[in-house]
Amino acid sequence: MIVDVRFESADDSPRAWVDTVLAALDSDPVRDQGLISAHFHVSTDGRQVLNYAEWDSEQAHVDALAAAGDGVGSPTPEWRRVREFPGVTSGGSIARYRFAYNFVPGRA
């Protein structure tokens, strides 16, 4: 899954948003929702975050989005801070992908 989060201005907001997400994940009382890993990439212009998240199944991601009623995560104050983070625009997106091929340089 790829989550694209966009910000109104080029400043430290993307990094602060990532820190807020990590704090919410760490404090979430529901731990086993099928999330395997999450990788956060902040754009060089400081206006966007791409989150590449791996889930154990497509259904696990669907269930996680539906569980709290407003995105991944429990209805905690930490997740509310993520959802209401200042400067996030409505231009983001969520897309799911299926594994197709693995490439490791230098291996035949």
N, C-alpha and C positions, 0 to 999 in steps of 0.2 A: 504494500500500500504506500502511496505517496501522498503526503499532505503538503500543500503549498500555502504558506501563510505570508501575507503581504502587509507592509507597514507604510504609514503615511509619510514618514520622513526617514532620511538616512542618518541614523544615530545609533546609540547602544541598545535600542529597543529590541531588535531581534535576539541578541545575546541574553538580555534580561528575560525575554519571553521563554527562551529555551531553559534557563535556570528555573523559571517558575514552573514549567512543565516537569522538569526533573524532580523538583520538590513535591509536586502533586503526585507523581508516580511513587516516590519514596514513602509518602504518607498515606497512600490509598489503603483503606482497610481490606479491600478485595484484591488479593494479589494474583491469583491464578485465573486470568481471563483469556489465556492463549497467546499473549504477547511474548514473542521470542526475543526480539531486539528492536531498538530504535536508534537510528543514526540521524543526527541533525547537521545540516549544512547551511551556513549563513552566507548569503550572496556577498560578493566583493563590494557592491555598492551600498550595502547595509540596509536594504529595503525589503528583504525577503528571506524566509527560512524554508528549506525543503526538508521534510522529515520522511526518511525511508524506514518504514516499520515492517518487520516480518512477524507474521502471525502463524500459528500452527495450522490454521485452516481459514478459508474465506468465511465460513459460518462463525468462527470465533470472533472475527472482526465485526460482522453484522450484529452478533449478540452484544459485543462490548459497546457498540454505538447505541443500541437500543436500551441497555441496562439502566443508565442514568437518565435517559430521556433527553439529553442535550449534549451528545458527544461522548467520547471515551472518558471513563473515570467515574468514580463514585460522587454523589452529591455532597462534596466536602468544601470547606472554605478555600482550600488550596486549588481545587479544580475550578471553583467559581472565579478565582483570580486569573486563571488561564483563560477562561471564556470571556472575561470582561477586561482583558488586558488593554490598557490605553494605547491608541495608535494603530491597532490592527484594523485593516480595511476589510471590506466585504468581497474583495477580489480574489480570495483564495479558493482552493479546490481540494477535493479528495478523489483519488483514483486508485482502483485495485488492478493488480497485474498478476499473471500466473507465471511461474518459473518456466523458462524456455531453454536456456543454455548457460553453462558455466565455462568461463574462459580463464585460464591461468597462464600468464605469459611464461614462455620458456619450457612448457610441457607439451609433448606431442600427444 
